[in-house]
Amino acid sequence: MNLALESWLLVFTRIAPIVALHPVFGGRATPSIVKASVACVLATVFWSDRAVASPQGPLLVNAVTQAAIGLAVAAVGIAVFGAIEAAGRFVDDARGANAARLFAPHLEASTSPLGALDAAASLALFWSAGLHSVLIESISSSFDTLPVGARPAGPIADRAAFLTFTVDAIGALCRAGLAMAGPAAAATVTVDAFFGLVNRSSPQAPVFSLSLPVKLVAALAVTALAVPGRAGQWAEAFRLHDGWIRSILGG
């Protein structure tokens, strides 16, 4: 195979999983032909601008390595935006709306109304803040710090480092998710406790049907009041997203 074509294919193999799976690129909401075209254009730009060197070693081995790097980057995006969505879903479950489900195409999963709203709003904030350009620049510069055909660096290069990286990332995302969902979930628990006391004093009272709208109002009110803090929590999640991707890509 022509060496130039081989190097382009390896660049494309790194980029394709990111474009296909990272929520920033739209998930199922973006047609496959569009995502394939975006991946081809990005691969061509990165390949030509940086004069990617011809890789050494078998093409199949290099292709698997590049695909693994791309999948790791996509997994970070799925995990970060999934944590934001999960925080909203947790609040909906806490207020008793666990039966309400919507499909979020950018996450390629079913979620609750508040979970879908949080996921869409966080993606809109990500794009409006210009963080998509930071992501693309990180991918672009990775062909300097981690050339095609080179041995992977960072946490994916060593099992122990990868395990430590994964555990730390899961812990950070759990803390971020609890910080996002905690105030509204606590409000619904407080309402439940109040109506539990009402039920103890008056067992005939229809506390279940009464508590549902009150929990809805409480959850929405606390969520609305916590919007500035929630935006800051999203910004922290985006900072983690950027840092983890740079670590994977050897930046």
Secondary structure, DSSP 8 states (H G I E B T S, - for coil): --HHHHHHHHHHHHHHHHHHH-GGGTGGGS-HHHHHHHHHHHHHHHHHHTT-----S-HHHHHHHHHHHHHHHHHHHHHHHHHHHHHHHHHHHHTT-TT--EEETTTTEEE-HHHHHHHHHHHHHHHHTTHHHHHHHHHHHHHHHS-TTS---GGGGSHHHHHHHHHHHHHHHHHHHHHHHHHHHHHHHHHHHHHHHHHHH-TTS-HHHHHHHHHHHHHHHHHHHTHHHHHHHHHHHHHHHHHHHHHHTT-
